[in-house]
């Protein structure tokens, strides 16, 4: 049985004015546009197609809000780093993300999906740097782990831990074969139970 039997889509936002009221608690998911973020969300929540998956990168272009339980939400952020998106669109996404992180007092944690075959890249490091002032836990999912052998996974994990530099926790994850799904779900539940942050600096 799903830990979130009532999970459902709520709304999408293309402007800060369209964000849901900043109340209750929520956890956000970020990642490169081809890192398997939507598949990770669906596996963790155990609901097929809660977050829409696509073979075409860059499909998550809005901030999508999902109900998990009364007073608890999951937020799917636009994927970053997709080169075929027009510069103006990329600039809009960045402005939208800045507004989200600057305003959301209900934010309790952030997941960052990273393709384990690419490990933590420059854009992922930028997101980690961006999130450090927010005073919320950050958890990196090394997705698509089923694509690598055990030794390769271990090396990528060690590199990701070193790259994160203590700014985030890291785990191996596969939505395809279920590796790490239970651990990620417990991490999500833990974030949702976290008390509010008393003081948080603005994202820049």
Secondary structure, DSSP 8 states (H G I E B T S, - for coil): --TTTT-EEEEEESSGGGS--S-SEEEEEEEBTTS-HHHHHHHHHT-TTSS---SSTT---SEEEEEEETTEEEEE---B--TTS-HHHHHHHHHHHHHHHHH-TTEEEEEEEEETTT-S-HHHHHHHHHHGGG-SEEEEEEE-GGGS-HHHHHHHHHHHHHHHTTSSEEEE--TTT-TTHHHHHHHHHHHHHS---S------
